[in-house]
Amino acid sequence: MSESKLNLDSIKGLLIDINGTLYFKDEIIPNSIETIQRLEELGVSLIYLTNTDSKTPYQVWKTLKKFTFPIKQRQVFTPIIALKRYLKQYPKKKSYFILSKQVEKEFEEFPRVKESEIPDFVVLGDFRDDWDIHRLNKGFKYILNGARLLGTQGNKYFLDNKGEPVLDTGAFTSMIANIAKIEPKIFGKPAKSYFELALNALQLRNDQVLLIGDDIESDIKGAINAGIQSILVKTGKAESFKQISPNARDFIIIDSFPHILDLFSY
């Protein structure tokens, strides 16, 4: 894709990844706060689209506020929000949750399976705070007996605060799905439906929106699959990204989030 300047007359909104794009290793990407302020001044609508499923949406927002990002809570969109919307469509169906303790509190309104029952859904997310293989195996048995697997997001790994790779929800979801020979429903990136929900939040069409992120698989390919133009930042996961010919790829590459301003005509 050409790196020629984009026109604000056609691009009216941004989907912005958070970790690796706005901050990395617990440090803000330089000039990111000022860039957000400038985008807001230009009238660009912003949604912060993350795959974080170890925290509640409120906690994600509070982390951003800790870094002093000028972001409203309603601008943060996480897989937990998408998953709750889905479960509300099935108020009588029961679930077995494999989530962090904090995130599981978000689902107290939904019916839970009793010990002798088979749930309708097995909800699998980040459960590092209460790692127990027996929880995972119990969910696996439910799936073999007909429960549907709901994965909060599709990332195979993430980078921790030291920049070290850690297995993520998508790795466990894929493992169970492959063994059980089933197709899971994924709620976060790279699921096309997740990007469509974000477009609805912006109230814009896919051709009016750009995504910017650091993950080739979840951010870039996911957005392209949803018909959204994409920008890869060479921070976070993409710090070691190897350049390829602009003619051989269908996304734009920039050094870091603040360089997005260079792409706009204003």
C-alpha positions as CSV (number, residue, x, y, z in Angstrom):
1,M,0.0,0.0,0.0
2,S,1.3,3.4,-0.8
3,E,2.4,5.6,2.1
4,S,1.1,8.7,0.4
5,K,-0.9,11.0,2.6
6,L,-4.4,10.1,3.6
7,N,-7.2,12.5,3.3
8,L,-9.3,13.4,6.4
9,D,-12.3,13.9,4.1
10,S,-12.5,10.1,3.8
11,I,-10.9,9.0,7.1
12,K,-13.0,10.1,10.0
13,G,-12.1,7.5,12.7
14,L,-9.3,5.5,14.2
15,L,-9.2,2.2,15.9
16,I,-6.1,2.4,18.1
17,D,-4.5,-0.7,19.7
18,I,-3.2,0.0,23.3
19,N,-0.3,-2.1,24.6
20,G,2.6,-2.0,22.2
21,T,1.1,1.0,20.4
22,L,0.5,3.7,23.0
23,Y,2.8,2.3,25.7
24,F,5.2,-0.6,26.0
25,K,7.1,-2.1,28.9
26,D,5.2,0.2,31.2
27,E,6.5,3.3,29.3
28,I,4.6,5.7,27.1
29,I,5.6,5.7,23.5
30,P,7.0,9.3,23.2
31,N,4.6,12.0,22.1
32,S,1.6,9.7,22.1
33,I,-0.4,11.8,24.5
34,E,0.1,14.9,22.3
35,T,-0.8,12.9,19.2
36,I,-4.1,11.9,20.7
37,Q,-4.8,15.5,21.6
38,R,-4.0,16.6,18.1
39,L,-6.3,13.9,16.6
40,E,-9.1,15.0,18.8
41,E,-8.6,18.6,17.7
42,L,-8.8,17.5,14.1
43,G,-12.2,15.9,14.9
44,V,-11.1,12.3,14.3
45,S,-13.3,9.9,16.3
46,L,-11.2,7.5,18.4
47,I,-11.9,4.0,19.8
48,Y,-9.2,2.2,21.8
49,L,-9.5,-1.4,20.7
50,T,-7.6,-3.9,22.9
51,N,-7.4,-7.6,23.3
52,T,-6.8,-7.3,27.1
53,D,-8.9,-9.9,28.8
54,S,-7.1,-10.2,32.1
55,K,-8.6,-6.8,33.3
56,T,-12.1,-5.4,33.3
57,P,-12.8,-2.6,30.8
58,Y,-12.8,-0.1,33.7
59,Q,-9.3,-1.4,34.8
60,V,-8.0,-0.9,31.2
61,W,-9.3,2.6,31.2
62,K,-7.7,3.3,34.6
63,T,-4.4,2.1,33.3
64,L,-4.6,4.6,30.5
65,K,-5.6,7.3,32.9
66,K,-2.6,6.4,35.1
67,F,-0.4,7.2,32.1
68,T,-2.4,10.5,31.7
69,F,-3.9,9.7,28.3
70,P,-6.9,12.0,27.6
71,I,-9.3,9.1,27.1
72,K,-12.9,8.7,28.1
73,Q,-14.1,5.4,29.5
74,R,-16.7,4.9,26.7
75,Q,-13.8,5.1,24.1
76,V,-12.3,1.8,25.4
77,F,-13.5,-1.3,23.7
78,T,-12.4,-4.8,25.0
79,P,-13.4,-8.4,24.4
80,I,-15.2,-8.5,27.7
81,I,-17.7,-5.9,26.4
82,A,-18.3,-7.9,23.3
83,L,-18.7,-11.2,25.2
84,K,-21.2,-9.7,27.6
85,R,-23.3,-8.4,24.7
86,Y,-23.3,-11.9,23.3
87,L,-24.4,-13.6,26.5
88,K,-27.2,-11.1,27.1
89,Q,-28.8,-12.6,23.9
90,Y,-29.1,-15.9,25.8
91,P,-30.3,-15.1,29.3
92,K,-31.3,-18.6,30.1
93,K,-28.2,-20.4,28.9
94,K,-25.6,-21.4,31.5
95,S,-21.9,-21.0,31.3
96,Y,-18.7,-22.3,32.9
97,F,-16.2,-19.5,33.2
98,I,-12.4,-19.8,33.1
99,L,-11.4,-16.2,33.7
100,S,-9.4,-14.1,36.1
101,K,-11.1,-13.5,39.4
102,Q,-11.6,-9.8,38.7
103,V,-13.0,-10.3,35.2
104,E,-15.3,-13.1,36.3
105,K,-17.1,-10.6,38.6
106,E,-18.2,-8.8,35.4
107,F,-20.4,-11.9,34.6
108,E,-22.2,-12.3,37.9
109,E,-25.5,-11.6,36.2
110,F,-25.3,-14.6,33.9
111,P,-26.4,-18.1,34.8
112,R,-23.7,-20.5,35.9
113,V,-23.6,-24.3,35.5
114,K,-24.2,-26.5,38.5
115,E,-21.9,-29.4,39.3
116,S,-24.1,-32.0,37.8
117,E,-25.0,-30.1,34.6
118,I,-23.4,-29.6,31.2
119,P,-23.2,-25.9,30.4
120,D,-24.2,-24.3,27.1
121,F,-21.0,-22.3,27.0
122,V,-17.4,-22.7,28.2
123,V,-16.0,-19.2,28.4
124,L,-12.2,-19.2,28.2
125,G,-10.1,-16.1,28.8
126,D,-7.0,-15.1,30.7
127,F,-6.8,-16.9,34.0
128,R,-3.1,-16.4,35.0
129,D,-4.1,-15.2,38.5
130,D,-5.6,-18.5,39.3
131,W,-3.7,-20.9,37.1
132,D,-5.2,-24.4,37.6
133,I,-5.0,-27.1,34.9
134,H,-8.0,-28.7,36.5
135,R,-10.1,-25.7,35.5
136,L,-9.0,-26.0,31.9
137,N,-9.5,-29.8,31.9
138,K,-13.0,-29.4,33.3
139,G,-13.9,-27.0,30.6
140,F,-12.5,-29.4,28.0
141,K,-14.7,-32.2,29.3
142,Y,-17.7,-30.0,29.0
143,I,-16.8,-29.2,25.4
144,L,-16.5,-32.9,24.6
145,N,-20.0,-33.2,26.0
146,G,-21.5,-30.5,23.7
147,A,-20.8,-27.2,25.3
148,R,-19.7,-24.4,22.9
149,L,-16.3,-22.9,23.4
150,L,-16.2,-19.1,23.6
151,G,-12.8,-17.6,23.5
152,T,-12.4,-14.0,24.7
153,Q,-9.7,-13.3,22.1
154,G,-7.4,-14.9,19.6
155,N,-3.9,-13.7,20.5
156,K,-1.4,-16.7,20.7
157,Y,1.0,-14.7,22.9
158,F,1.6,-11.3,24.3
159,L,4.6,-9.4,25.6
160,D,4.8,-8.7,29.3
161,N,6.0,-5.6,31.1
162,K,9.6,-6.7,30.4
163,G,9.0,-7.4,26.8
164,E,9.1,-11.2,27.3
165,P,6.6,-13.5,25.4
166,V,3.8,-15.1,27.4
167,L,1.2,-17.6,26.1
168,D,-2.1,-15.9,25.6
169,T,-5.8,-16.9,25.5
170,G,-5.8,-17.7,21.8
171,A,-3.1,-20.4,22.3
172,F,-5.3,-22.3,24.8
173,T,-8.4,-21.8,22.8
174,S,-6.8,-23.1,19.7
175,M,-5.4,-26.1,21.6
176,I,-8.7,-27.2,23.0
177,A,-10.5,-26.5,19.7
178,N,-8.0,-28.6,17.8
179,I,-8.2,-31.5,20.1
180,A,-12.0,-31.4,20.4
181,K,-12.3,-30.8,16.6
182,I,-14.6,-27.9,17.1
183,E,-14.8,-24.2,15.9
184,P,-14.6,-21.8,18.8
185,K,-16.3,-18.4,18.7
186,I,-13.8,-15.7,19.3
187,F,-14.8,-12.2,20.6
188,G,-11.7,-10.1,20.4
189,K,-9.1,-9.5,17.6
190,P,-8.7,-10.9,15.0
191,A,-12.4,-11.8,14.8
192,K,-14.2,-9.8,12.0
193,S,-17.3,-9.4,14.3
194,Y,-15.1,-7.6,16.9
195,F,-14.0,-5.0,14.4
196,E,-17.6,-4.6,13.2
197,L,-18.7,-3.8,16.8
198,A,-16.0,-1.2,17.0
199,L,-17.2,0.4,13.7
200,N,-20.7,0.5,15.2
201,A,-19.3,2.3,18.3
202,L,-17.7,4.9,16.0
203,Q,-20.9,5.0,13.8
204,L,-18.7,4.9,10.7
205,R,-18.2,2.6,7.7
206,N,-15.1,0.5,7.3
207,D,-13.9,2.7,4.5
208,Q,-14.0,5.7,6.8
209,V,-11.7,4.2,9.4
210,L,-8.1,3.2,9.9
211,L,-6.6,0.8,12.4
212,I,-3.2,1.3,14.0
213,G,-1.5,-1.5,15.9
214,D,1.6,-3.5,16.6
215,D,0.4,-7.1,15.9
216,I,0.4,-8.4,12.3
217,E,-2.0,-11.2,13.0
218,S,-4.5,-9.8,15.4
219,D,-4.4,-6.1,14.5
220,I,-3.4,-5.8,10.8
221,K,-4.8,-9.0,9.3
222,G,-7.9,-8.8,11.4
223,A,-8.7,-5.3,10.3
224,I,-8.0,-6.0,6.6
225,N,-10.4,-9.0,6.8
226,A,-13.0,-6.5,8.0
227,G,-12.2,-4.2,5.1
228,I,-10.4,-1.6,7.3
229,Q,-7.2,0.0,6.1
230,S,-4.3,-0.7,8.5
231,I,-1.1,0.8,9.9
232,L,1.6,-1.2,11.6
233,V,3.7,0.6,14.2
234,K,7.3,-0.7,14.7
235,T,6.9,-0.7,18.5
236,G,5.7,-3.5,20.8
237,K,5.5,-6.8,18.9
238,A,6.6,-5.2,15.7
239,E,9.9,-3.8,17.0
240,S,11.7,-6.5,15.0
241,F,9.4,-6.5,12.0
242,K,11.3,-7.0,8.8
243,Q,10.5,-4.5,6.0
244,I,9.0,-5.9,2.9
245,S,8.3,-4.1,-0.4
246,P,5.3,-1.6,-0.2
247,N,4.0,-3.3,-3.3
248,A,4.0,-6.7,-1.6
249,R,1.8,-5.7,1.4
250,D,-1.6,-4.2,1.9
251,F,-0.9,-2.1,5.0
252,I,1.2,1.0,5.9
253,I,4.2,0.9,8.2
254,I,5.3,3.8,10.4
255,D,7.9,4.0,13.1
256,S,5.5,4.8,16.0
257,F,2.0,6.0,16.8
258,P,2.9,9.8,16.7
259,H,4.0,9.4,13.0
260,I,0.4,8.9,12.1
261,L,0.0,12.6,11.9
262,D,2.4,12.7,9.0
263,L,0.0,10.6,6.9
264,F,-2.9,13.0,7.1
265,S,-3.5,16.0,4.9
266,Y,-4.6,19.0,7.0
